[in-house]
Amino acid sequence: MAHYIHHIPGRLRVRNPMFKDNPPMLDEARNCFKDASGVKQVSANALTGSLTVRYNPDILPPERILQIFEDCQYVDLRRAATLDTHLNESFNKAGKYVGRAALSVMVDTALKGSGLSFLSVLI
């Protein structure tokens, strides 16, 4: 189960596949924060499967919010992905597709010409 975490000071969002189309579970997760000092608002989105915690960073550090998620067993921080992780994976996938497309065009162009054209592309 992959979790996606996005954080800016004062706002932390966790996306969890278990939350998607599961309002009762989102309500349970929201209740984990009912006694947390510094939490301003906890909003849930069953469509995207995310829970967003708005908080006062002077009172509550983001690490404590993540610890609450983990204590309630809604996040496994060892398997969580941040925005940087997500972007790196996306760029790597895009790079592979662009590389394959470029190679395909070069090979296609080389095969239309003579055998020497093909060899020049390989070299």
Backbone bond lengths (Angstrom), bond angles and torsions (degrees), N, CA, C in turn:
res aa  C-N    CA-C-N  psi(-1)  N-CA   C-N-CA  omega(-1)  CA-C   N-CA-C  phi
1 M - - - 1.444 - - 1.530 108.31 -
2 A 1.308 117.41 120.80 1.455 121.76 -179.30 1.520 109.98 -94.58
3 H 1.316 115.66 141.86 1.448 121.51 176.64 1.514 107.89 -121.76
4 Y 1.304 115.01 143.74 1.453 120.20 179.73 1.520 107.49 -117.89
5 I 1.315 116.78 129.40 1.454 121.63 -178.17 1.523 108.89 -120.48
6 H 1.332 115.43 128.83 1.459 120.85 175.33 1.513 107.40 -124.77
7 H 1.322 116.03 130.46 1.453 119.76 -176.28 1.522 111.68 -135.41
8 I 1.312 115.43 132.98 1.458 123.28 163.47 1.524 104.38 -131.39
9 P 1.316 118.58 150.10 1.465 118.97 -177.22 1.538 111.75 -52.69
10 G 1.320 114.80 125.88 1.456 121.26 -179.54 1.520 114.11 94.49
11 R 1.329 116.94 -7.60 1.469 120.36 -178.02 1.522 109.84 -150.43
12 L 1.316 115.85 125.62 1.454 120.75 178.27 1.525 108.09 -132.51
13 R 1.323 116.02 127.64 1.466 121.09 -179.15 1.521 109.30 -118.73
14 V 1.311 115.10 134.52 1.460 121.71 175.52 1.516 108.13 -119.75
15 R 1.305 115.59 128.07 1.460 121.29 174.95 1.518 107.29 -108.63
16 N 1.324 115.41 129.23 1.458 121.54 -176.17 1.525 107.90 -137.14
17 P 1.317 119.29 128.26 1.470 120.94 -179.75 1.536 113.05 -57.12
18 M 1.341 116.97 -27.66 1.469 119.62 178.90 1.534 111.99 -67.30
19 F 1.337 116.87 -24.39 1.469 121.24 -179.36 1.529 112.51 -77.94
20 K 1.320 116.40 -24.55 1.463 121.04 -173.42 1.532 110.40 -62.57
21 D 1.325 114.98 126.62 1.469 122.97 -179.71 1.523 112.17 55.11
22 N 1.340 116.03 33.85 1.456 120.73 -177.82 1.532 110.40 -136.53
23 P 1.348 117.66 69.76 1.466 120.88 -178.61 1.530 114.04 -55.87
24 P 1.346 120.26 -38.52 1.474 118.09 178.51 1.534 112.92 -60.21
25 M 1.326 117.19 -40.15 1.458 119.71 179.19 1.524 110.77 -68.34
26 L 1.323 116.83 -38.11 1.462 120.13 177.10 1.529 110.45 -62.94
27 D 1.325 117.23 -39.35 1.468 120.47 177.16 1.524 110.88 -63.09
28 E 1.332 116.49 -42.06 1.467 120.50 177.09 1.532 110.36 -61.14
29 A 1.328 116.33 -44.82 1.465 120.63 -179.81 1.528 110.38 -64.45
30 R 1.311 116.65 -39.55 1.466 120.93 178.50 1.532 110.14 -61.55
31 N 1.336 116.62 -38.00 1.464 120.76 -179.56 1.523 113.02 -65.37
32 C 1.315 117.53 -21.41 1.466 120.38 177.89 1.533 111.40 -61.04
33 F 1.322 116.49 -22.61 1.465 120.95 -174.99 1.525 113.61 -102.64
34 K 1.345 117.68 3.68 1.469 120.04 -173.13 1.524 112.72 -62.78
35 D 1.335 118.39 -29.44 1.466 120.79 -178.45 1.526 113.35 -105.76
36 A 1.323 117.24 5.48 1.468 120.78 -177.50 1.525 110.25 -78.30
37 S 1.314 115.50 118.82 1.458 120.82 178.74 1.528 109.32 -69.37
38 G 1.313 116.75 133.82 1.461 121.96 179.45 1.513 114.26 99.99
39 V 1.332 117.20 -9.30 1.464 120.16 177.89 1.527 108.45 -81.19
40 K 1.328 116.21 124.78 1.463 121.75 179.00 1.519 111.77 -89.61
41 Q 1.343 115.74 -42.91 1.461 120.60 -174.71 1.525 108.86 -158.98
42 V 1.320 115.55 144.12 1.467 121.49 173.92 1.521 106.25 -127.37
43 S 1.314 116.08 117.68 1.465 120.09 -179.45 1.517 109.73 -118.54
44 A 1.315 114.38 146.86 1.465 120.98 -176.74 1.520 110.00 -121.70
45 N 1.328 115.27 148.57 1.450 121.48 176.63 1.532 107.70 -135.77
46 A 1.333 115.22 102.87 1.470 119.90 -178.45 1.523 111.72 -69.40
47 L 1.321 117.42 -27.00 1.464 120.74 -179.76 1.535 110.98 -64.98
48 T 1.333 116.35 -44.09 1.465 119.99 -179.32 1.523 111.97 -94.13
49 G 1.326 117.39 -13.71 1.454 121.06 -178.47 1.509 112.61 73.95
50 S 1.343 116.22 40.41 1.459 118.48 -177.20 1.524 112.05 -128.83
51 L 1.316 113.31 154.72 1.454 122.24 176.13 1.524 106.44 -127.01
52 T 1.328 117.15 127.18 1.454 121.94 -178.42 1.519 109.38 -114.42
53 V 1.318 115.49 128.22 1.459 121.62 179.18 1.518 107.78 -111.05
54 R 1.325 116.13 118.50 1.462 121.55 172.96 1.521 106.33 -97.90
55 Y 1.326 116.23 130.77 1.451 119.84 -171.48 1.524 111.03 -145.84
56 N 1.328 115.16 165.89 1.451 121.90 175.86 1.527 107.50 -92.49
57 P 1.340 118.09 110.16 1.470 120.29 -176.33 1.526 113.39 -66.44
58 D 1.335 117.98 -17.05 1.468 120.40 177.36 1.530 111.35 -75.96
59 I 1.331 116.14 -20.92 1.465 121.00 -177.83 1.524 111.73 -105.22
60 L 1.311 115.85 -39.43 1.462 121.25 -172.01 1.527 110.43 -126.75
61 P 1.331 118.49 115.98 1.467 119.56 178.09 1.532 110.44 -75.84
62 P 1.335 117.40 150.55 1.470 120.37 -178.99 1.531 112.77 -61.29
63 E 1.327 116.89 -30.21 1.465 120.20 178.24 1.529 111.00 -60.89
64 R 1.328 116.18 -35.50 1.474 119.88 178.96 1.530 110.19 -68.76
65 I 1.325 117.72 -37.04 1.470 120.74 177.74 1.524 109.30 -62.85
66 L 1.321 116.37 -45.31 1.465 120.05 178.49 1.527 111.00 -63.35
67 Q 1.334 116.04 -36.45 1.462 119.38 178.29 1.535 110.63 -65.26
68 I 1.331 117.00 -37.77 1.474 120.79 177.08 1.524 109.33 -63.17
69 F 1.336 116.75 -45.78 1.470 120.24 176.75 1.525 110.44 -56.56
70 E 1.323 115.78 -45.70 1.460 119.50 -177.16 1.536 111.17 -69.16
71 D 1.339 116.99 -40.81 1.465 120.57 178.41 1.529 111.55 -60.15
72 C 1.321 116.17 -35.98 1.472 120.86 178.85 1.529 111.93 -83.48
73 Q 1.328 116.20 0.10 1.463 124.06 177.54 1.530 113.92 65.25
74 Y 1.330 115.65 36.78 1.465 120.30 175.25 1.520 112.13 -105.29
75 V 1.335 116.72 -5.38 1.459 121.45 177.91 1.515 108.79 -145.40
76 D 1.301 114.96 137.41 1.457 121.32 170.74 1.524 105.43 -110.71
77 L 1.319 116.18 101.07 1.458 120.28 -173.15 1.523 113.32 -62.41
78 R 1.325 117.66 -22.75 1.472 119.77 177.65 1.524 110.99 -69.03
79 R 1.319 117.21 -23.77 1.464 120.69 -177.08 1.523 112.54 -112.40
80 A 1.321 116.50 10.99 1.462 120.20 -177.27 1.522 110.85 -83.45
81 A 1.317 114.83 149.26 1.459 121.65 177.74 1.523 108.87 -115.32
82 T 1.318 115.63 137.45 1.456 120.68 176.03 1.525 108.80 -97.31
83 L 1.317 116.05 178.96 1.461 120.49 178.38 1.523 110.46 -59.10
84 D 1.332 117.41 -42.63 1.469 120.27 179.44 1.522 111.59 -60.15
85 T 1.323 116.34 -43.98 1.465 120.60 178.38 1.521 110.18 -61.52
86 H 1.331 115.24 -46.30 1.464 120.90 -178.74 1.526 110.74 -61.92
87 L 1.336 117.19 -45.24 1.468 120.47 -179.96 1.527 111.29 -64.89
88 N 1.329 117.01 -42.52 1.468 119.76 178.80 1.520 111.25 -59.98
89 E 1.321 117.10 -44.27 1.463 120.44 178.70 1.523 110.81 -63.07
90 S 1.336 116.59 -42.19 1.464 120.48 -179.85 1.525 111.27 -64.30
91 F 1.346 116.79 -43.68 1.465 120.12 179.77 1.527 111.08 -66.28
92 N 1.323 116.80 -38.23 1.463 119.60 177.72 1.522 110.97 -62.94
93 K 1.340 117.06 -43.27 1.467 120.36 177.68 1.516 110.44 -62.65
94 A 1.335 116.42 -45.83 1.467 120.23 -179.07 1.528 110.04 -62.14
95 G 1.327 116.87 -41.61 1.467 120.49 179.02 1.518 111.98 -61.05
96 K 1.319 116.63 -39.64 1.463 120.04 178.62 1.524 110.71 -64.26
97 Y 1.346 116.67 -43.86 1.464 119.89 -179.58 1.522 111.68 -65.72
98 V 1.334 116.72 -41.93 1.467 120.33 179.30 1.526 109.71 -65.86
99 G 1.326 116.87 -41.98 1.468 120.71 178.59 1.518 111.70 -61.45
100 R 1.325 116.01 -44.10 1.474 119.80 178.95 1.525 111.01 -63.92
101 A 1.330 115.95 -41.39 1.467 119.63 -179.25 1.529 110.20 -65.04
102 A 1.343 116.70 -42.69 1.467 120.11 -179.88 1.526 110.25 -64.17
103 L 1.323 116.95 -43.37 1.461 120.14 178.69 1.526 110.47 -62.90
104 S 1.320 116.36 -41.04 1.462 120.50 179.47 1.523 111.12 -61.65
105 V 1.319 116.92 -42.04 1.477 120.51 179.19 1.525 109.92 -65.68
106 M 1.332 117.88 -42.59 1.465 120.53 -179.76 1.519 111.18 -63.78
107 V 1.323 116.80 -45.25 1.470 120.34 -179.44 1.519 109.71 -65.79
108 D 1.323 116.34 -42.74 1.462 120.60 179.27 1.530 110.52 -60.21
109 T 1.329 116.28 -43.89 1.459 120.86 179.39 1.529 110.67 -65.89
110 A 1.326 116.13 -42.20 1.464 120.30 -178.70 1.518 112.12 -65.59
111 L 1.318 116.81 -37.24 1.462 120.17 -178.09 1.527 112.38 -73.33
112 K 1.310 117.58 -18.47 1.466 120.52 177.79 1.525 111.05 -75.09
113 G 1.329 115.68 -26.66 1.462 119.52 -179.04 1.517 110.59 -92.55
114 S 1.284 114.81 -152.26 1.469 119.85 -179.42 1.525 110.24 -84.26
115 G 1.298 116.17 173.52 1.455 122.48 177.09 1.526 111.52 -60.88
116 L 1.338 116.84 -32.16 1.462 120.17 178.32 1.526 111.04 -66.05
117 S 1.319 116.87 -35.86 1.461 119.86 177.15 1.521 110.28 -62.42
118 F 1.305 114.96 -41.07 1.475 119.99 179.80 1.536 109.78 -63.07
119 L 1.305 116.47 -44.40 1.473 120.24 179.44 1.514 111.22 -64.10
120 S 1.330 117.75 -37.41 1.466 119.22 -179.74 1.521 112.16 -66.58
121 V 1.325 116.64 -31.77 1.473 119.92 177.27 1.521 109.27 -68.62
122 L 1.320 117.31 -40.20 1.461 121.11 -179.02 1.526 111.73 -68.53
123 I 1.319 116.98 -31.05 1.460 121.27 -177.61 1.498 107.80 -85.15
